[in-house]
Amino acid sequence: MLYSVNRATRRLFLFGNVRSTYRKVFLVFDKQTTTALKFDDFQLKSMRNYATKSQEVSAIDRESEVTTIKKSRREPFAKNLFLGRFDKDVLSYPEVLDRERLQTLQEMVDPIEKFFKENVDSKEIDQNEKISDSVMKTLKELGLFGQQIPVEYGGLGLSATEYARIGEVTALDGGIAVTLAAHQAIGLKGILIAGNEHQKQKYLPKLATGEHIAAFCLTEPSSGSDAASIQTRATLSKDGKTFLLNGSKIWISNGGIADIFTVFAKTKIEEKNEVKEIGRASCRERV
């Protein structure tokens, strides 16, 4: 783990006793719907006929088709174990990406791997307690700060599988791995999955390029992963336009260098003449 990050985050990262007001930028969780494509027998038959006439099925495709059919008829694995049969097909690694995407991914991995082997000096990073500006610049140029941010917002738009593959390379240095993970795996994740379009347009492009770095502020002196016990409060102003954030956070990865913070705090709400406190995540920009 990068010492500069640790030194910064292992000190009290104070959000408390704030006496200025902030623009309210709360994340709104919307329901998402998915639509499944359905084909009737006639459509399926037409598609099969078209595929047969347009091109010959290669040996690899036929083998894949046979495997698919075999998998669909496979008996339950646990049942076979009780009957003394072991299904060896479960040992084959699943092919998640098609050949084109796999080749594209490898073309992305090669320069990243070369850079880490030739230009990243983990010993120097540990001794200086900081990732050098030149290394950070190259990490940004390689697009590593926007791996899972959609292309329309300036990111690479990688899937979880592609992101994990690149993570195998970036993990060659623990400090860089933590910096990148805290930035996109948790720091900007709330905006990505729950932010409205205005918030995405405002924050994601700069987060994708690394111009802005994100942090995730949950842990407090009196609570860790137990989010329900946090003490940080966000009090709504009288005009209902701003919140006063009051509390403290510790162990915030990227806390010392971040520009955008996803902060967890409790707010008061009135429900049936009863005042309750609920936890909320808000997005704050360093000023």
C-alpha positions as CSV (number, residue, x, y, z in Angstrom):
1,M,0.0,0.0,0.0
2,L,1.3,3.4,-0.9
3,Y,2.7,5.1,2.2
4,S,1.7,8.6,1.1
5,V,-1.9,7.5,0.8
6,N,-1.7,5.7,4.1
7,R,-0.1,8.6,5.9
8,A,-2.8,10.9,4.5
9,T,-5.7,8.5,5.3
10,R,-4.5,7.2,8.7
11,R,-4.7,10.7,10.1
12,L,-8.1,12.1,11.0
13,F,-9.7,13.4,7.8
14,L,-11.8,16.1,9.3
15,F,-15.1,17.0,7.7
16,G,-16.6,18.2,11.1
17,N,-17.3,21.6,12.4
18,V,-17.9,22.9,8.9
19,R,-19.3,26.4,9.1
20,S,-19.9,27.0,5.4
21,T,-22.8,25.7,3.2
22,Y,-22.5,23.4,0.3
23,R,-24.6,22.8,-2.8
24,K,-26.9,19.9,-2.4
25,V,-25.9,17.1,-4.8
26,F,-27.7,14.0,-3.4
27,L,-27.6,10.7,-5.3
28,V,-31.1,9.6,-6.4
29,F,-31.7,5.8,-6.6
30,D,-34.0,5.1,-9.5
31,K,-35.5,1.7,-10.4
32,Q,-34.1,0.2,-13.5
33,T,-36.0,-2.1,-15.9
34,T,-34.7,-4.7,-18.3
35,T,-36.4,-6.1,-21.4
36,A,-35.9,-9.6,-22.6
37,L,-35.9,-10.4,-26.3
38,K,-38.3,-13.2,-27.2
39,F,-38.5,-15.0,-30.6
40,D,-41.3,-17.4,-31.7
41,D,-40.7,-20.7,-33.5
42,F,-41.1,-19.1,-37.0
43,Q,-38.6,-16.4,-36.2
44,L,-36.1,-18.9,-34.9
45,K,-36.5,-21.1,-38.0
46,S,-36.1,-18.1,-40.3
47,M,-32.9,-17.0,-38.5
48,R,-31.5,-20.6,-38.7
49,N,-32.3,-20.8,-42.4
50,Y,-30.6,-17.4,-43.0
51,A,-27.5,-18.5,-41.1
52,T,-27.3,-21.7,-43.0
53,K,-27.6,-20.1,-46.4
54,S,-25.3,-17.1,-45.7
55,Q,-22.3,-19.0,-44.5
56,E,-20.9,-22.4,-43.6
57,V,-20.6,-23.2,-39.9
58,S,-17.0,-23.5,-39.0
59,A,-15.6,-26.5,-37.0
60,I,-15.2,-24.3,-34.0
61,D,-18.7,-23.0,-34.2
62,R,-20.1,-26.5,-34.5
63,E,-18.0,-27.6,-31.5
64,S,-19.4,-24.6,-29.5
65,E,-22.9,-25.5,-30.5
66,V,-22.5,-29.1,-29.4
67,T,-21.1,-27.9,-26.1
68,T,-24.0,-25.5,-25.6
69,I,-26.6,-28.3,-26.3
70,K,-24.7,-30.6,-24.0
71,K,-24.7,-28.0,-21.2
72,S,-28.4,-27.4,-21.5
73,R,-29.1,-31.1,-21.0
74,R,-26.5,-31.6,-18.2
75,E,-27.7,-33.2,-15.0
76,P,-27.2,-31.5,-11.7
77,F,-23.6,-31.6,-10.6
78,A,-24.3,-32.4,-7.0
79,K,-26.7,-35.2,-8.0
80,N,-24.0,-36.8,-10.1
81,L,-21.6,-36.7,-7.2
82,F,-24.1,-38.8,-5.1
83,L,-24.4,-41.2,-8.0
84,G,-20.6,-41.5,-8.2
85,R,-20.2,-39.6,-11.4
86,F,-18.0,-36.5,-11.8
87,D,-18.8,-34.1,-14.6
88,K,-15.4,-33.0,-15.9
89,D,-17.0,-30.2,-18.1
90,V,-17.3,-28.0,-15.0
91,L,-13.4,-27.8,-15.0
92,S,-13.4,-25.9,-18.2
93,Y,-12.9,-22.1,-17.8
94,P,-15.9,-20.2,-19.1
95,E,-15.3,-17.9,-22.1
96,V,-16.8,-14.6,-21.1
97,L,-15.4,-12.5,-24.0
98,D,-15.6,-13.1,-27.7
99,R,-12.4,-13.3,-29.7
100,E,-12.5,-9.7,-30.9
101,R,-12.9,-8.3,-27.4
102,L,-10.3,-10.6,-26.0
103,Q,-7.8,-9.4,-28.6
104,T,-8.7,-5.8,-27.9
105,L,-8.2,-6.4,-24.2
106,Q,-4.8,-7.9,-24.8
107,E,-3.8,-4.9,-26.9
108,M,-4.7,-2.7,-23.9
109,V,-2.9,-4.9,-21.4
110,D,0.4,-5.1,-23.2
111,P,1.4,-1.4,-22.9
112,I,0.2,-1.2,-19.3
113,E,2.2,-4.3,-18.4
114,K,5.2,-2.9,-20.1
115,F,4.9,0.4,-18.3
116,F,4.6,-1.2,-14.9
117,K,7.6,-3.4,-15.5
118,E,9.9,-0.7,-17.0
119,N,8.8,2.5,-15.3
120,V,7.1,1.8,-12.0
121,D,9.7,1.6,-9.2
122,S,7.8,0.3,-6.1
123,K,10.8,0.8,-3.9
124,E,11.1,4.5,-4.9
125,I,7.4,5.0,-4.3
126,D,7.8,3.5,-0.8
127,Q,10.8,5.5,0.0
128,N,9.3,8.8,-1.2
129,E,5.9,7.9,0.2
130,K,4.3,9.2,-3.0
131,I,3.5,8.2,-6.5
132,S,5.6,10.4,-8.7
133,D,3.9,13.0,-10.9
134,S,5.3,11.3,-14.1
135,V,3.8,7.9,-13.1
136,M,0.5,9.5,-12.3
137,K,0.5,11.3,-15.6
138,T,1.1,8.1,-17.5
139,L,-1.6,6.2,-15.5
140,K,-4.1,8.9,-16.6
141,E,-2.9,8.8,-20.2
142,L,-3.4,5.0,-20.3
143,G,-7.1,5.6,-19.3
144,L,-6.7,3.7,-16.0
145,F,-8.8,6.3,-14.0
146,G,-11.8,5.6,-16.3
147,Q,-11.8,1.9,-16.8
148,Q,-15.5,1.2,-16.0
149,I,-16.8,4.7,-16.9
150,P,-18.9,4.5,-20.1
151,V,-17.4,5.7,-23.3
152,E,-20.0,8.5,-23.7
153,Y,-18.5,10.1,-20.5
154,G,-14.9,9.7,-21.7
155,G,-14.1,6.3,-20.0
156,L,-13.0,3.0,-21.5
157,G,-16.4,1.3,-20.7
158,L,-14.8,-2.0,-19.6
159,S,-16.8,-4.9,-18.3
160,A,-16.1,-6.4,-14.8
161,T,-14.0,-9.2,-16.5
162,E,-11.9,-6.7,-18.5
163,Y,-11.5,-4.5,-15.4
164,A,-10.3,-7.6,-13.4
165,R,-7.8,-8.5,-16.0
166,I,-6.2,-5.1,-16.0
167,G,-6.3,-5.2,-12.2
168,E,-3.9,-8.2,-12.3
169,V,-1.4,-5.8,-13.9
170,T,-2.0,-2.7,-11.7
171,A,-1.7,-4.9,-8.6
172,L,2.1,-5.2,-9.3
173,D,2.3,-2.1,-7.2
174,G,0.1,-2.0,-4.1
175,G,0.0,1.8,-3.8
176,I,-1.1,2.3,-7.4
177,A,-3.6,-0.5,-7.0
178,V,-5.2,1.1,-4.0
179,T,-5.3,4.6,-5.6
180,L,-7.1,3.3,-8.7
181,A,-9.4,1.0,-6.8
182,A,-10.5,3.7,-4.3
183,H,-11.1,6.0,-7.2
184,Q,-13.4,3.9,-9.3
185,A,-14.4,0.8,-7.4
186,I,-16.0,2.9,-4.6
187,G,-15.1,6.6,-5.0
188,L,-17.1,7.3,-8.1
189,K,-19.3,4.2,-8.1
190,G,-22.3,5.9,-6.5
191,I,-22.4,8.5,-9.3
192,L,-22.0,5.8,-11.9
193,I,-24.8,3.5,-10.8
194,A,-27.2,6.0,-9.0
195,G,-26.4,9.5,-10.2
196,N,-28.8,11.4,-12.4
197,E,-27.8,12.5,-15.9
198,H,-26.8,16.0,-14.8
199,Q,-24.5,14.6,-12.1
200,K,-22.9,12.1,-14.6
201,Q,-22.3,14.8,-17.1
202,K,-20.8,17.1,-14.5
203,Y,-18.5,14.7,-12.7
204,L,-17.7,11.6,-14.8
205,P,-15.7,13.2,-17.7
206,K,-13.1,14.7,-15.4
207,L,-13.0,11.5,-13.2
208,A,-12.4,9.4,-16.3
209,T,-9.4,11.4,-17.4
210,G,-7.9,11.5,-13.9
211,E,-8.2,15.3,-13.8
212,H,-10.3,14.7,-10.7
213,I,-9.7,11.9,-8.2
214,A,-12.5,10.4,-6.1
215,A,-12.6,9.1,-2.5
216,F,-15.3,7.2,-0.5
217,C,-16.0,8.6,2.9
218,L,-17.7,6.1,5.2
219,T,-15.5,5.1,8.2
220,E,-15.6,7.2,11.3
221,P,-13.7,7.0,14.7
222,S,-16.7,5.2,16.2
223,S,-17.9,3.1,13.3
224,G,-16.3,1.1,10.5
225,S,-18.4,-0.9,8.0
226,D,-21.5,-0.5,10.2
227,A,-23.0,2.4,8.2
228,A,-26.0,2.6,10.4
229,S,-24.0,3.8,13.4
230,I,-22.3,6.8,11.7
231,Q,-22.5,10.1,13.5
232,T,-21.8,12.5,10.7
233,R,-24.9,14.7,10.1
234,A,-26.1,16.7,7.2
235,T,-28.5,19.5,8.3
236,L,-30.7,21.2,5.7
237,S,-30.6,25.0,5.7
238,K,-33.8,27.0,6.2
239,D,-34.1,27.9,2.6
240,G,-33.8,24.2,1.7
241,K,-31.0,24.8,-0.8
242,T,-27.9,23.7,1.1
243,F,-26.7,21.3,3.7
244,L,-24.3,21.9,6.6
245,L,-22.1,18.8,6.9
246,N,-20.9,18.1,10.4
247,G,-18.8,15.1,11.5
248,S,-15.5,13.4,11.0
249,K,-14.1,10.6,8.8
250,I,-11.0,8.5,9.1
251,W,-9.1,5.9,7.0
252,I,-10.2,7.5,3.7
253,S,-8.2,6.1,0.8
254,N,-7.3,9.0,-1.6
255,G,-8.5,11.3,1.1
256,G,-5.4,13.5,0.9
257,I,-5.4,13.9,-2.8
258,A,-9.1,13.5,-3.9
259,D,-11.2,16.2,-5.5
260,I,-14.6,14.4,-5.4
261,F,-15.9,12.8,-2.2
262,T,-18.8,10.4,-1.8
263,V,-19.7,11.2,1.8
264,F,-22.1,9.2,4.0
265,A,-24.1,11.2,6.5
266,K,-27.5,11.1,8.3
267,T,-30.3,13.5,7.7
268,K,-33.6,14.1,9.5
269,I,-36.9,13.4,7.7
270,E,-40.4,13.8,8.9
271,E,-42.8,10.9,8.4
272,K,-46.3,10.8,9.8
273,N,-45.5,13.5,12.4
274,E,-42.5,11.5,13.4
275,V,-38.9,12.7,13.0
276,K,-36.5,10.0,11.8
277,E,-32.9,9.9,10.8
278,I,-31.8,8.1,7.7
279,G,-28.4,7.6,6.1
280,R,-27.6,9.3,2.8
281,A,-24.7,9.4,0.4
282,S,-23.9,12.8,-1.0
283,C,-21.3,13.9,-3.5
284,R,-19.0,16.8,-2.5
285,E,-16.3,18.5,-4.5
286,R,-13.2,19.9,-2.8
287,V,-13.3,23.7,-2.7
